[in-house]
Every structure is written in C-alpha cells, then in structure tokens.
Amino acid sequence: MKEVLRRFASGKISLEEACEVLKTELRLELRSELRSELRSELKSELKLEGVRRVKDFARIDADRLQRTGVPEIIFAEGKSSDEVAEIAVALATAKGFALVSRASGEDAAAVKAAVKVRVKKNKNKSRDAEVEFEVDYNGAAGTVVVKRRGHEFEKAGKIGLIAAGTADIPVAEEVRVVAEVCGCEVVKAYDVGIAGLHRLVEPLEKILRAGVAAVVVVAGMEGALPSVVASLVDVPVVGVPTSVGYGLGGEGVAAILSMLQSCSPGLAVVNIDNGVGAGTFAAKCARYFLR
C-alpha cells in the first residue's frame, strides 16, 4: 500500500490507477481472510482432525470420508507389509475402520499381527483402554478391511453389481468390498455375460426392483456387457474393463476400447481392473440418491 501511495505522490501513476490497485489488493486481502474463516468454520462444523503422521513414511487423511463421501483407501502395492499394517492400524484407530486395496496374503497377515500386538498393549494398560479389531481378508478382491468391533458403516443406499464371467469376479469383488465400506448395500449377479444373454434377464430385474442408484458392470474379453446393460436401465452404469483376455486386444485393451466407443448413453468407464474407482463412483451416486 505504501509503495502505491509513493508512486501516486511522485506522479508515476494516476489517482484512478492508484485506486484500482488498492481495490485489487483489498479484494485479495478479504478473500484470504474469508478463506481462513471458512476453513475454521468447516473444521469446527465437521470436527475435522486433519492429517495424521505414521512415522516418517505416511500421512493419513483421516477426514476424507466427511469431506468427500469416500474414505481414504490404503493402496498396498509398492509398500512393505509392515508399512501397510502400521498405516491400517493407525487409520482404524482414528476412524474405526480401514480399507486396504491390492493387498497380498502377506499384507493381510502383517495387519492381523499388528492388530494383535495393539490389543495386547492396550490390555496391559487397562481394561478401559482395550480396543479390539476385526480383520477380514478377501483374497479374490485383494482387500483387507480392519474394523473396530461393533463399528457400523454409515448407510449410503444401494448399487447393482454385475460380472460378465467367472474370471471377472476378482475385480467385481473389489467393487463390492469398496462399495460396502462406503456404506452401500450391493445387489450382485455374477457370470451373466453376453455369450448367454438370457442369463442376464432375471438378475437384472432383481437389481432394478431393489431400487439401486447405479449399476457397475465388470467385463473382460470384448467388454460388450456394459453397453447392453446401459441400453436397458434408467440409472447410471459404470463399466469396468478387466484384464481377462489374450492375443490381439488382450489384457483389457479391447474391453476398454469397446466401452469407450459405446453408443449406449449413460455409460461411464473406469480404467482396466479399477474396481476401487468404480465402487467409489457408484457409492457416491447412491449417497447423492438418498438426499
């Protein structure tokens, strides 16, 4: 401000120019103050706890569920089993549960061992400090769910889940686990692909009668099933191409290209084998549907 006044006093800028600069600076200052106030009010209203450190290798976003409707999901690939376990226990302790994706059997074993150590430590302190966790490992989905005993996930509506073939079930199971942790009831049907399209009719009717907010369709090979489903329903459809398939266009390439080129309206597509992305998107649709 002083520099602006000096430049005006020396005749380097006009009165109008000085006023414009000062107004701009005032607006920026007010915006900064408003942002600070809004952050403070939001933190107070949502009781946000912010970022929590786990030693020197992780910072968990404990409030992501309140902020986005989707909890932080621990991606196990690229982490050691011990790191996965420590992050999972820290997040479960903070929020009552934790979800790990792309987890191996070794990761699950490390989480179970870490939970036992924590319970033992708490028992040594006092009965009141005791916290017990349940650990559920889904080998097909590659997921680990750590949950404080008695914890219930916030209800967020219903979604449908369809897998074209038995080989697509692992990705479909990842979708199911993620959606359930996000609070959704999942109405599912597996092995109803287009090679025997008549198999789809009854399960699809059941899914629609349940009042789902979205349908996730998992398919490999040529990836045609999501387009078929999208042409038959009036809710959003999420296509998940899987890496099932071989030869030219194999490993999910033909499936994702087919879904992206679909002429059926209302079909969104996630990346190959991205059950987490599909599950969270469908859960957000269900959560919004309940409003």
C-alpha positions as CSV (number, residue, x, y, z in Angstrom):
1,M,0.0,0.0,0.0
2,K,2.8,2.4,0.9
3,E,4.5,1.8,-2.4
4,V,1.3,2.6,-4.3
5,L,0.9,5.8,-2.4
6,R,4.6,6.8,-3.1
7,R,4.1,6.1,-6.8
8,F,1.0,8.3,-6.8
9,A,2.6,11.1,-4.8
10,S,5.6,11.1,-7.3
11,G,3.2,11.3,-10.2
12,K,4.2,7.9,-11.6
13,I,0.6,6.7,-11.5
14,S,-2.7,8.5,-11.7
15,L,-5.3,8.7,-9.0
16,E,-7.5,6.2,-10.9
17,E,-4.7,3.7,-11.3
18,A,-3.8,4.0,-7.6
19,C,-7.5,3.4,-6.6
20,E,-7.7,0.4,-8.9
21,V,-4.5,-1.2,-7.4
22,L,-5.7,-0.6,-3.9
23,K,-9.1,-2.0,-4.6
24,T,-7.5,-5.1,-6.0
25,E,-5.2,-5.6,-3.0
26,L,-8.2,-5.1,-0.7
27,R,-10.2,-7.8,-2.5
28,L,-7.3,-10.2,-2.3
29,E,-6.9,-9.5,1.4
30,L,-10.6,-10.0,2.0
31,R,-10.6,-13.3,0.1
32,S,-7.7,-14.5,2.2
33,E,-9.5,-13.6,5.4
34,L,-12.7,-15.3,4.2
35,R,-10.8,-18.5,3.2
36,S,-9.3,-18.6,6.7
37,E,-12.7,-18.1,8.4
38,L,-14.3,-20.7,6.2
39,R,-11.6,-23.2,6.9
40,S,-12.0,-22.6,10.6
41,E,-15.8,-22.9,10.5
42,L,-15.7,-26.0,8.3
43,K,-13.2,-27.7,10.6
44,S,-15.3,-26.8,13.6
45,E,-18.6,-28.0,12.0
46,L,-17.2,-31.3,10.7
47,K,-14.9,-31.8,13.7
48,L,-12.0,-32.4,11.3
49,E,-8.9,-33.9,12.7
50,G,-6.6,-33.2,9.7
51,V,-3.6,-35.1,8.6
52,R,-2.0,-37.7,10.9
53,R,1.5,-38.9,10.5
54,V,2.5,-42.5,10.6
55,K,6.2,-42.4,11.5
56,D,8.1,-40.9,8.6
57,F,6.5,-42.8,5.7
58,A,2.8,-41.8,5.6
59,R,0.3,-39.1,6.3
60,I,-3.2,-40.4,6.7
61,D,-6.2,-38.2,5.6
62,A,-8.5,-39.2,8.5
63,D,-11.3,-36.8,7.4
64,R,-11.6,-37.8,3.8
65,L,-14.9,-39.6,4.3
66,Q,-16.5,-36.5,5.8
67,R,-15.1,-34.3,3.1
68,T,-15.7,-36.4,0.0
69,G,-18.1,-39.3,1.0
70,V,-15.3,-41.8,0.3
71,P,-12.7,-42.9,3.0
72,E,-9.0,-43.0,2.4
73,I,-8.1,-46.3,0.9
74,I,-4.7,-47.7,1.5
75,F,-3.0,-48.9,-1.7
76,A,-0.8,-51.8,-0.8
77,E,1.3,-52.2,-3.9
78,G,4.7,-50.6,-3.6
79,K,4.5,-50.6,0.2
80,S,6.1,-53.2,2.5
81,S,3.7,-55.4,4.5
82,D,4.9,-53.7,7.7
83,E,4.1,-50.2,6.3
84,V,0.6,-51.4,5.2
85,A,0.0,-52.8,8.6
86,E,1.1,-49.7,10.5
87,I,-1.0,-47.4,8.3
88,A,-4.1,-49.6,8.5
89,V,-3.9,-49.8,12.3
90,A,-3.4,-46.1,12.6
91,L,-6.3,-45.3,10.4
92,A,-8.6,-47.8,12.0
93,T,-7.7,-46.4,15.4
94,A,-8.5,-42.9,14.3
95,K,-11.8,-43.6,12.4
96,G,-13.0,-47.0,13.5
97,F,-12.1,-48.8,10.3
98,A,-9.5,-49.0,7.4
99,L,-9.6,-50.5,3.9
100,V,-6.6,-51.8,2.1
101,S,-6.6,-52.5,-1.7
102,R,-4.3,-54.6,-3.8
103,A,-3.2,-56.5,-0.7
104,S,-1.4,-59.8,-0.7
105,G,-1.7,-62.6,1.8
106,E,1.5,-61.4,3.4
107,D,0.0,-57.9,3.8
108,A,-3.1,-59.4,5.4
109,A,-1.0,-61.5,7.8
110,A,1.0,-58.4,8.8
111,V,-2.2,-56.4,9.5
112,K,-3.6,-59.3,11.7
113,A,-0.3,-59.5,13.6
114,A,-0.2,-55.7,14.1
115,V,-3.8,-55.7,15.4
116,K,-3.0,-58.5,17.9
117,V,0.1,-56.5,19.2
118,R,-2.1,-53.4,19.7
119,V,-4.8,-55.3,21.6
120,K,-2.1,-56.9,23.8
121,K,-0.6,-53.5,24.6
122,N,-3.9,-52.0,25.4
123,K,-4.8,-54.9,27.7
124,N,-1.5,-54.3,29.6
125,K,-2.5,-50.7,30.2
126,S,-6.1,-51.0,31.4
127,R,-9.4,-52.7,30.6
128,D,-10.9,-49.3,29.6
129,A,-8.1,-48.8,27.0
130,E,-8.8,-52.1,25.3
131,V,-9.7,-51.8,21.6
132,E,-10.4,-54.9,19.6
133,F,-10.4,-55.0,15.8
134,E,-11.8,-57.5,13.3
135,V,-9.7,-58.2,10.2
136,D,-11.3,-59.5,7.0
137,Y,-9.1,-60.5,4.1
138,N,-10.7,-61.1,0.7
139,G,-8.1,-63.0,-1.3
140,A,-10.0,-62.7,-4.6
141,A,-10.5,-59.0,-4.3
142,G,-7.1,-58.4,-2.7
143,T,-8.7,-56.3,0.0
144,V,-8.3,-56.1,3.8
145,V,-10.9,-54.5,6.0
146,V,-9.9,-53.6,9.5
147,K,-12.9,-52.7,11.7
148,R,-13.3,-51.8,15.3
149,R,-15.6,-54.4,16.9
150,G,-19.2,-53.1,16.7
151,H,-18.4,-50.4,14.2
152,E,-21.2,-49.9,11.6
153,F,-20.7,-48.2,8.3
154,E,-22.9,-45.2,7.5
155,K,-25.7,-46.3,5.2
156,A,-25.5,-44.9,1.7
157,G,-28.1,-46.6,-0.4
158,K,-27.9,-49.5,-2.9
159,I,-26.0,-50.3,-6.0
160,G,-26.1,-53.1,-8.5
161,L,-23.1,-55.2,-9.4
162,I,-22.8,-57.5,-12.5
163,A,-19.8,-59.6,-13.6
164,A,-19.8,-60.9,-17.1
165,G,-17.8,-64.0,-16.4
166,T,-16.4,-66.0,-13.5
167,A,-12.9,-64.8,-14.4
168,D,-14.1,-61.2,-13.8
169,I,-15.2,-61.9,-10.2
170,P,-12.0,-60.8,-8.5
171,V,-12.4,-57.3,-9.9
172,A,-16.2,-57.4,-9.1
173,E,-15.4,-58.4,-5.5
174,E,-13.1,-55.4,-5.2
175,V,-16.0,-53.2,-6.3
176,R,-18.3,-54.9,-3.7
177,V,-16.0,-54.6,-0.8
178,V,-15.2,-50.9,-1.6
179,A,-18.9,-50.1,-2.0
180,E,-19.9,-51.8,1.2
181,V,-17.2,-50.0,3.2
182,C,-18.6,-46.8,1.7
183,G,-22.0,-47.8,3.2
184,C,-23.8,-49.3,0.2
185,E,-25.9,-52.4,0.1
186,V,-24.7,-54.3,-3.0
187,V,-27.2,-56.4,-5.1
188,K,-25.0,-58.6,-7.3
189,A,-25.2,-61.1,-10.2
190,Y,-22.1,-63.0,-11.5
191,D,-21.4,-64.9,-14.7
192,V,-24.2,-63.4,-16.8
193,G,-22.2,-62.4,-19.9
194,I,-23.3,-61.9,-23.5
195,A,-22.3,-65.5,-24.6
196,G,-25.6,-66.5,-22.9
197,L,-27.5,-63.2,-22.7
198,H,-30.7,-64.9,-21.5
199,R,-28.9,-65.4,-18.1
200,L,-29.0,-61.6,-17.6
201,V,-32.7,-61.1,-17.7
202,E,-33.8,-62.3,-14.2
203,P,-30.8,-60.9,-12.3
204,L,-31.1,-57.5,-13.9
205,E,-34.8,-57.4,-13.0
206,K,-33.9,-58.2,-9.4
207,I,-31.3,-55.5,-9.3
208,L,-33.7,-52.9,-10.7
209,R,-36.5,-53.9,-8.3
210,A,-34.1,-53.3,-5.4
211,G,-34.1,-49.6,-6.3
212,V,-30.4,-49.2,-7.0
213,A,-28.8,-45.8,-7.7
214,A,-26.3,-47.1,-10.2
215,V,-25.1,-50.4,-11.7
216,V,-21.5,-51.4,-12.0
217,V,-20.8,-53.9,-14.9
218,V,-17.5,-55.7,-14.9
219,A,-16.4,-57.4,-18.1
220,G,-13.2,-58.6,-19.9
221,M,-12.7,-60.1,-23.3
222,E,-14.6,-57.8,-25.8
223,G,-16.3,-55.9,-23.0
224,A,-19.7,-55.7,-24.5
225,L,-21.9,-56.3,-21.5
226,P,-21.8,-52.7,-20.0
227,S,-23.2,-51.3,-23.3
228,V,-26.0,-53.9,-23.2
229,V,-26.9,-53.1,-19.6
230,A,-26.8,-49.3,-20.3
231,S,-29.4,-49.8,-23.1
232,L,-31.8,-51.4,-20.7
233,V,-31.7,-49.4,-17.5
234,D,-32.5,-45.8,-16.4
235,V,-29.8,-45.4,-13.8
236,P,-26.1,-44.6,-14.4
237,V,-23.9,-47.6,-15.5
238,V,-20.2,-47.8,-14.7
239,G,-18.2,-50.1,-17.0
240,V,-15.1,-51.8,-15.6
241,P,-12.9,-53.5,-18.2
242,T,-10.9,-56.3,-16.8
243,S,-7.5,-57.7,-18.0
244,V,-9.2,-61.0,-18.8
245,G,-8.4,-61.8,-22.4
246,Y,-5.5,-62.7,-24.6
247,G,-4.0,-62.2,-28.1
248,L,-4.7,-59.0,-30.1
249,G,-6.5,-56.6,-27.8
250,G,-6.0,-58.8,-24.8
251,E,-5.3,-57.8,-21.2
252,G,-8.2,-55.4,-21.2
253,V,-7.3,-53.3,-24.2
254,A,-10.3,-54.5,-26.4
255,A,-12.6,-54.3,-23.4
256,I,-11.8,-50.7,-22.5
257,L,-11.8,-49.5,-26.1
258,S,-15.2,-51.2,-26.7
259,M,-16.7,-49.5,-23.6
260,L,-15.2,-46.1,-24.5
261,Q,-16.7,-46.4,-28.0
262,S,-20.2,-47.4,-26.7
263,C,-23.2,-45.9,-28.4
264,S,-25.3,-46.6,-25.3
265,P,-25.9,-43.4,-23.4
266,G,-25.4,-43.2,-19.6
267,L,-22.3,-45.4,-19.5
268,A,-19.2,-44.2,-17.6
269,V,-15.9,-46.1,-17.9
270,V,-13.1,-46.5,-15.4
271,N,-9.6,-47.9,-16.1
272,I,-8.7,-51.6,-16.6
273,D,-9.3,-53.6,-13.4
274,N,-10.2,-50.4,-11.4
275,G,-12.7,-51.8,-9.0
276,V,-11.9,-49.1,-6.5
277,G,-12.7,-46.3,-8.9
278,A,-16.0,-48.0,-9.9
279,G,-17.0,-48.8,-6.4
280,T,-16.4,-45.3,-5.0
281,F,-18.1,-43.7,-8.0
282,A,-21.2,-45.9,-7.6
283,A,-21.2,-45.3,-3.9
284,K,-21.2,-41.5,-4.4
285,C,-24.2,-41.9,-6.8
286,A,-26.0,-43.9,-4.1
287,R,-25.2,-41.4,-1.4
288,Y,-26.5,-38.5,-3.5
289,F,-29.6,-40.5,-4.5
290,L,-30.6,-40.6,-0.8
291,R,-30.5,-36.8,-0.3
